[in-house]
Amino acid sequence: MRNNPLKQLRVNGQSIWLDYIRRDLIKDGELHKLISEDGLRGITSNPAIFEKAISDSNDYDSDIQTMAKDGKSSMMIYEAISQTDVQDAADLFKSVFTETKGIDGYVSLEVNPHLAHDADGTIDEARRLWHALNRPNVLIKVPATIEGLQAIRQLISEGINVNVTLLFGLPRYREVADAYISGLEERLAKGKSIDQIASVASFFVSRIDSLIDPKLEKIIEENSDKASLAKQMQGKVAIASAKIAYEIYKEIFSSERFLKLSAHGARPQRLLWASTGTKNPEYSDVKYIEALIGPNTVNTVPVETMNAYRDHGNPEDRLEQDTAEYARILGHLPELNLSIDALTQHLIDEGAEKFNTSFDKLIETLNEKRRIE
């Protein structure tokens, strides 16, 4: 374990999941190798990942052609392909799921992103996917929109595991945690068990810096009296937000309200650090892993980031280090006429549109594949 930084993260209480799925990864034994040699504990997926898997390989061509000849639409083909891959991956992770008593070993599948602002539609689709997948170690991804909050509460009350995605802001994180706990309370009030329900809150990290850093750079270039402050904050706002989110997590899940549920076997909704691939080449390629290592957390990483961390990661519990300093960073944003709440709301809106675009590209890719003779 000492020789592999990825495995060492488990000593610090953090689980590494992979933000990637592809059929050959499952069929060729690579996923099994990642589980056994790197201590991989789960997988997250989204339509963009499936689009890349389908367009960049021939692994799916035969199935696509067969289903197309049977009159299946591109949407039906996507659902069949994605559900098969998620089921197969979940089966490989079943040993992790059993070993960790349901803490890890999960594979995530996302509801149609076009339903992001449709609570009833999200609930119906999540139910359908949950029953179609028919695996205890899957998570249904639901966006942290206002409508998504309603869906999260309802789905948790029905015993459906949820991965909350598109989460950027601290006020919204509180609402997500409340939706999870409210769902547990509703389920318990009906006399149903709550000890087998799993949920993670996927807090997107690097996109925050990608949005705010250019605004800070503009302030610096203008050489205003705020330039020095702006320079100090570059590349730190995302990590600051994540560190404060973790403080909120500890507050909420040690509260009397949650402890009443914990007495009945309820598990905390773990924070999952998402969007942890470094987008700015001037920053370390493991920046969003190193700074956010801490107990009871998950980090889902793209393949390139996972490989980088295996090569030169330096695991250490840093999540609770310098929290007061990072809190001050968030507190200084208004001095630069930057509202973190407004900016993170923009990221939710923008993220929902990007997810829609990715989904539409996926369907178009399948349309093209269906036409291949």
KAZI-V342239 format. One record per backbone hydrogen bond with DSSP energy under -0.5 kcal/mol. CO is the residue of the C=O (numbers start at 1). NH is the residue of the N-H. E is the energy in kcal/mol with one decimal. If there is no record, write none. Layout:
# KAZI-V342239
((CO & NH & E) (CO & NH & E))
This chain:
# KAZI-V342239
((1 & 4 & -1.4) (3 & 5 & -0.5) (4 & 8 & -2.1) (5 & 9 & -1.2) (7 & 10 & -1.5) (8 & 11 & -1.4) (8 & 12 & -0.8) (9 & 12 & -0.6) (9 & 14 & -2.1) (10 & 13 & -1.4) (13 & 296 & -0.9) (13 & 297 & -1.0) (15 & 17 & -0.6) (15 & 299 & -2.6) (16 & 41 & -3.1) (16 & 42 & -0.5) (17 & 301 & -2.4) (18 & 20 & -1.5) (18 & 44 & -2.7) (22 & 25 & -0.6) (22 & 26 & -1.2) (23 & 26 & -0.5) (23 & 27 & -2.9) (24 & 28 & -2.4) (25 & 31 & -2.7) (26 & 29 & -0.7) (29 & 33 & -1.9) (30 & 34 & -2.3) (31 & 35 & -2.1) (32 & 36 & -2.4) (33 & 37 & -3.3) (33 & 38 & -0.6) (34 & 38 & -1.3) (34 & 40 & -1.9) (35 & 39 & -0.6) (41 & 105 & -2.9) (41 & 106 & -0.6) (42 & 18 & -2.4) (43 & 108 & -1.8) (44 & 20 & -0.6) (46 & 49 & -0.5) (46 & 50 & -2.0) (47 & 51 & -2.7) (48 & 52 & -2.1) (49 & 53 & -2.2) (50 & 54 & -2.6) (51 & 55 & -2.7) (52 & 56 & -2.3) (58 & 61 & -0.9) (58 & 62 & -0.5) (60 & 64 & -2.7) (61 & 65 & -2.6) (62 & 66 & -2.4) (63 & 67 & -2.6) (64 & 68 & -2.6) (65 & 69 & -2.4) (66 & 70 & -1.1) (67 & 72 & -2.7) (68 & 71 & -1.7) (73 & 77 & -2.4) (74 & 78 & -2.7) (75 & 79 & -2.3) (76 & 80 & -2.2) (77 & 81 & -2.8) (78 & 82 & -3.1) (79 & 83 & -2.3) (80 & 84 & -1.9) (81 & 85 & -2.4) (82 & 86 & -2.5) (83 & 87 & -2.5) (84 & 88 & -2.6) (85 & 89 & -2.5) (86 & 90 & -2.7) (87 & 91 & -2.1) (88 & 92 & -1.6) (89 & 93 & -1.8) (91 & 94 & -0.8) (92 & 95 & -0.5) (93 & 97 & -2.6) (94 & 98 & -2.5) (95 & 99 & -2.7) (96 & 100 & -2.5) (97 & 102 & -3.1) (98 & 101 & -1.1) (100 & 103 & -0.8) (106 & 43 & -2.4) (107 & 139 & -2.1) (109 & 141 & -2.8) (112 & 115 & -2.2) (113 & 116 & -1.8) (115 & 118 & -2.4) (118 & 122 & -2.5) (119 & 123 & -2.5) (120 & 124 & -2.5) (121 & 125 & -2.4) (122 & 126 & -2.8) (123 & 127 & -2.4) (124 & 128 & -2.1) (125 & 129 & -2.8) (126 & 130 & -2.6) (127 & 131 & -2.3) (128 & 132 & -2.2) (129 & 133 & -2.8) (130 & 134 & -1.9) (135 & 138 & -0.7) (137 & 107 & -1.4) (139 & 109 & -2.3) (139 & 141 & -0.6) (140 & 163 & -2.1) (141 & 111 & -2.0) (142 & 165 & -2.3) (143 & 145 & -0.9) (145 & 149 & -1.8) (146 & 150 & -1.0) (147 & 151 & -1.6) (148 & 152 & -2.9) (149 & 153 & -2.1) (150 & 154 & -2.0) (151 & 155 & -3.0) (152 & 156 & -2.5) (153 & 157 & -1.9) (154 & 158 & -1.0) (155 & 158 & -0.6) (155 & 160 & -2.5) (156 & 159 & -1.7) (159 & 161 & -0.5) (161 & 140 & -2.2) (162 & 164 & -0.6) (162 & 200 & -1.6) (163 & 142 & -2.1) (163 & 165 & -0.6) (164 & 202 & -3.0) (165 & 144 & -2.1) (166 & 168 & -0.6) (167 & 204 & -3.3) (169 & 173 & -1.7) (170 & 174 & -1.9) (171 & 175 & -1.5) (172 & 176 & -2.3) (173 & 177 & -2.6) (174 & 178 & -2.2) (175 & 179 & -2.2) (176 & 180 & -2.1) (177 & 181 & -2.5) (178 & 182 & -2.9) (179 & 183 & -2.1) (180 & 184 & -2.0) (181 & 185 & -2.5) (182 & 186 & -2.5) (183 & 187 & -2.1) (184 & 188 & -2.7) (185 & 189 & -2.3) (186 & 190 & -0.9) (187 & 190 & -0.6) (187 & 192 & -2.0) (188 & 191 & -2.0) (194 & 197 & -0.7) (198 & 162 & -1.3) (199 & 270 & -1.1) (200 & 164 & -2.9) (200 & 202 & -0.7) (201 & 203 & -1.0) (201 & 272 & -2.6) (202 & 167 & -1.2) (202 & 204 & -0.7) (203 & 274 & -2.2) (205 & 208 & -2.0) (205 & 209 & -0.8) (206 & 210 & -2.3) (207 & 211 & -1.5) (208 & 212 & -2.5) (209 & 213 & -2.8) (211 & 215 & -0.5) (212 & 215 & -0.5) (212 & 216 & -2.2) (213 & 217 & -2.7) (214 & 218 & -1.9) (215 & 219 & -1.6) (216 & 220 & -2.2) (217 & 221 & -2.7) (218 & 222 & -1.6) (219 & 224 & -1.1) (220 & 223 & -1.5) (224 & 227 & -1.7) (226 & 230 & -2.5) (227 & 231 & -2.4) (228 & 232 & -1.8) (229 & 233 & -1.0) (230 & 233 & -0.6) (230 & 234 & -0.7) (231 & 234 & -0.8) (233 & 236 & -1.9) (233 & 237 & -0.7) (236 & 240 & -2.4) (237 & 241 & -2.5) (238 & 242 & -2.3) (239 & 243 & -2.6) (240 & 244 & -2.2) (241 & 245 & -2.3) (242 & 246 & -2.0) (243 & 247 & -1.5) (244 & 248 & -2.2) (245 & 249 & -2.6) (246 & 250 & -2.4) (247 & 251 & -2.0) (248 & 252 & -2.9) (249 & 253 & -2.6) (251 & 254 & -0.7) (252 & 255 & -1.1) (255 & 259 & -2.5) (256 & 260 & -1.5) (257 & 261 & -0.8) (258 & 261 & -0.6) (258 & 262 & -2.8) (259 & 263 & -1.6) (261 & 264 & -1.7) (261 & 266 & -1.9) (262 & 265 & -2.1) (264 & 194 & -0.5) (268 & 270 & -1.0) (270 & 201 & -2.8) (271 & 298 & -2.0) (272 & 203 & -2.4) (272 & 274 & -0.7) (273 & 300 & -2.1) (274 & 205 & -2.2) (275 & 206 & -2.4) (279 & 281 & -0.7) (280 & 283 & -2.1) (284 & 287 & -1.4) (286 & 289 & -1.7) (286 & 290 & -2.5) (287 & 291 & -1.5) (289 & 292 & -1.3) (290 & 293 & -0.8) (292 & 294 & -0.6) (293 & 318 & -1.1) (293 & 319 & -2.5) (294 & 297 & -0.8) (296 & 271 & -0.6) (297 & 15 & -2.3) (298 & 273 & -3.4) (299 & 17 & -2.4) (299 & 301 & -0.6) (300 & 276 & -0.6) (301 & 19 & -3.1) (302 & 306 & -2.3) (303 & 307 & -2.6) (304 & 308 & -2.0) (305 & 309 & -2.4) (306 & 310 & -2.3) (307 & 311 & -1.7) (308 & 312 & -2.6) (309 & 313 & -2.3) (310 & 5 & -0.5) (316 & 318 & -1.1) (318 & 321 & -1.9) (320 & 323 & -0.6) (322 & 326 & -2.1) (323 & 327 & -2.3) (324 & 328 & -1.7) (325 & 329 & -1.3) (326 & 330 & -1.6) (327 & 331 & -1.9) (328 & 332 & -1.5) (329 & 332 & -0.5) (329 & 333 & -0.7) (330 & 333 & -0.8) (332 & 335 & -1.1) (332 & 336 & -0.6) (333 & 336 & -1.8) (333 & 338 & -1.9) (334 & 337 & -1.9) (338 & 340 & -0.7) (339 & 343 & -2.5) (340 & 344 & -2.4) (341 & 345 & -1.8) (342 & 346 & -2.0) (343 & 347 & -1.7) (344 & 348 & -1.8) (345 & 349 & -2.4) (346 & 350 & -3.0) (347 & 351 & -2.8) (348 & 352 & -2.4) (349 & 353 & -1.7) (350 & 354 & -2.5) (351 & 355 & -2.5) (352 & 356 & -1.9) (353 & 357 & -2.4) (354 & 358 & -2.5) (355 & 359 & -2.3) (356 & 360 & -2.6) (357 & 361 & -2.3) (358 & 362 & -2.2) (359 & 363 & -2.2) (360 & 364 & -2.2) (361 & 365 & -2.5) (362 & 366 & -2.1) (363 & 367 & -2.2) (364 & 368 & -2.2) (365 & 369 & -2.4) (366 & 370 & -2.4) (367 & 371 & -0.8) (368 & 371 & -0.7) (369 & 372 & -1.1))
